[in-house]
Amino acid sequence: MNRHHRHPRIAVFGVLAAFTLLACAVPDEGARAGENTPTAAETVAAADAQEFRRIDFTLPDLDGEPRRFSEWDGDLVLLNFWATWCPPCKKEMPMFQDRYAQYAEQGFTIVAVAVDELAETQAFVDSFGIGFPILIGQDEAMAVGRAYGNRIGALPYSLLIDRDGIVRETHRGEVTETDLDGWLQRYL
C-alpha cells in the first residue's frame, strides 16, 4: 500500500482543522475598511437600489421563542455572529455589553447570533451578564451569515445596519473599541 493512501481520514481531519482555525481568523483588509460583501442575489438587488439592504430572518432566542430580525427596524443594529468556543468572539462581548448599556436609549442595539449549542451559550450569557438580544442556531445561523456575505463562515462576523436597514459596515474578526466607537460616532 502506498504510504500516501494509508491515512485518508488524517488528511481529511487536517483539512477540517485548518478550516476551523480560519473560522476565527483575523479580518481581511476589505472587511476592516468596511466594504460590503453581498451575495449574488443581493448584488442584483443592489444594482437597482445601489445599496445593500438588511435581510429579514427568524431564529430562536435563548428561551426558544422565534424572533424576527425586523423587530429591531428603526434602530442602529450591530448584527454579530459568534460562538462560545471562539476566543476573539468572547473577547469582544464585554465591550459590546458596555456600548449597548451606554447607547441603548439612543436606539442602538446588538443582535448576537450564536452559532453554538444552547447550554454553552446560556452559560456564557449568564456569566458575562449579557443584556442584548441573543439568537441561536447552527446550520440556520450559518445560512443567515452567508446571506449577509460571510461566505467562508468566519467568526466573529459583524455588520452595522443603520436605522433605514442599510448595511453600512461589515467586519470579519474581532471588532475593536476603535471600530465600534467610530461606527457609533458616524451612524448613531
C-alpha positions in Angstrom: 0.0 0.0 0.0 1.3 3.4 -0.9 2.2 5.4 2.2 0.2 8.4 0.9 -3.0 6.5 0.9 -2.7 4.9 4.4 -4.5 7.5 6.4 -7.0 9.4 4.3 -9.0 10.2 7.5 -6.0 12.0 8.9 -5.8 14.2 5.8 -9.5 15.0 5.9 -9.2 15.8 9.6 -6.2 18.1 8.9 -8.2 20.0 6.2 -11.2 20.3 8.6 -8.9 21.6 11.4 -7.5 24.2 9.0 -11.0 25.4 8.1 -11.9 25.6 11.8 -8.9 27.7 12.5 -9.7 30.0 9.6 -13.2 30.5 11.0 -11.7 32.6 13.9 -9.4 34.4 11.5 -8.0 37.9 11.5 -10.2 40.2 9.4 -9.1 40.9 5.8 -8.3 44.5 4.9 -11.5 44.8 2.8 -13.7 43.9 5.7 -11.7 46.1 8.0 -12.3 49.0 5.7 -16.0 48.4 5.8 -16.6 47.1 2.3 -19.9 45.3 1.9 -19.7 41.8 0.5 -23.2 40.9 -0.7 -24.2 37.6 -2.1 -25.0 37.3 -5.9 -28.8 37.8 -5.3 -28.1 40.9 -3.2 -25.7 42.2 -5.8 -28.6 42.0 -8.4 -30.9 43.8 -5.9 -28.3 46.4 -5.1 -27.8 47.2 -8.8 -31.3 48.6 -8.7 -31.2 50.2 -5.2 -27.4 50.9 -5.2 -27.5 49.8 -1.5 -27.0 46.6 0.4 -30.2 46.3 2.5 -30.7 44.2 5.6 -32.2 40.8 5.1 -35.0 39.6 7.4 -34.7 36.2 9.1 -36.1 34.3 12.0 -34.1 32.4 14.6 -35.0 31.4 18.2 -33.8 33.3 21.2 -32.4 31.5 24.3 -36.0 30.8 25.5 -36.7 29.0 22.2 -39.0 31.8 21.1 -38.8 32.7 17.3 -37.5 36.2 16.8 -37.7 38.1 13.5 -34.7 40.4 12.8 -37.2 43.1 11.6 -38.2 43.6 15.3 -35.2 45.9 15.5 -36.1 48.0 12.4 -35.6 51.7 13.2 -32.6 51.0 15.5 -28.9 51.2 14.6 -28.1 47.5 14.9 -24.8 45.7 15.3 -25.5 42.1 14.0 -22.8 39.8 15.3 -22.2 36.2 14.5 -20.2 34.4 17.2 -19.6 31.3 19.2 -18.6 30.5 22.8 -15.6 28.4 21.6 -14.1 31.3 19.6 -11.6 33.4 21.5 -12.0 36.7 19.6 -15.8 36.3 19.9 -15.5 36.0 23.7 -13.1 38.9 23.9 -15.4 41.4 22.2 -18.5 40.6 24.2 -17.8 42.6 27.3 -17.1 45.7 25.2 -20.4 45.1 23.2 -22.3 44.9 26.5 -20.7 48.1 27.7 -21.6 50.0 24.5 -25.1 48.5 24.5 -25.7 49.7 28.0 -24.3 53.1 27.1 -26.2 53.7 23.9 -29.4 51.6 24.0 -31.6 54.6 25.0 -30.3 56.3 21.8 -31.7 53.5 19.6 -28.5 51.3 19.4 -28.9 47.6 19.8 -26.8 44.5 19.3 -28.3 41.3 18.0 -25.8 38.5 18.6 -26.4 35.2 16.7 -24.7 32.4 18.5 -23.5 29.6 16.2 -23.4 27.2 19.1 -25.3 24.9 21.5 -28.0 26.3 23.8 -26.5 25.2 27.1 -23.0 26.7 26.3 -24.5 29.9 25.0 -26.8 30.4 28.0 -23.9 29.7 30.5 -21.7 32.3 28.6 -24.5 34.9 28.6 -25.2 34.4 32.3 -21.5 34.6 33.3 -20.8 37.7 31.3 -24.1 39.5 32.2 -25.1 40.0 28.5 -28.3 42.0 28.2 -28.7 42.5 24.5 -30.7 40.0 22.3 -29.1 36.6 21.7 -30.4 34.4 18.9 -29.2 30.9 18.4 -28.8 28.4 15.6 -26.2 26.2 13.9 -26.8 25.5 10.2 -29.6 28.1 10.1 -27.4 30.7 11.7 -24.6 29.9 9.3 -27.0 30.3 6.4 -28.1 33.7 7.6 -24.4 34.7 7.9 -23.8 33.5 4.3 -26.8 35.6 3.1 -25.1 38.6 4.7 -21.8 37.9 2.8 -19.9 35.7 5.2 -19.3 33.0 2.6 -16.4 31.4 4.5 -18.1 31.2 7.8 -15.6 33.3 9.7 -16.4 34.1 13.3 -16.8 36.6 14.7 -18.5 38.4 11.8 -20.3 41.7 12.4 -22.4 44.1 10.3 -23.6 47.5 11.2 -27.1 48.2 9.9 -28.5 51.8 10.0 -32.0 52.9 11.0 -33.1 52.6 7.4 -32.0 49.0 7.1 -28.9 49.7 5.0 -25.7 47.7 5.8 -23.1 50.4 6.5 -20.2 48.3 7.8 -19.1 44.6 7.5 -16.3 43.2 9.6 -14.6 39.8 9.8 -12.8 39.1 13.0 -12.8 40.9 16.3 -14.4 44.3 16.5 -12.2 46.6 18.5 -13.3 49.6 20.7 -11.9 51.9 18.0 -14.0 50.2 15.3 -17.3 50.3 17.3 -16.8 53.7 18.7 -16.1 55.1 15.2 -19.2 53.4 13.9 -21.3 54.8 16.7 -20.0 58.3 16.2 -20.6 58.1 12.5 -24.1 56.5 12.4 -25.9 57.0 15.8 
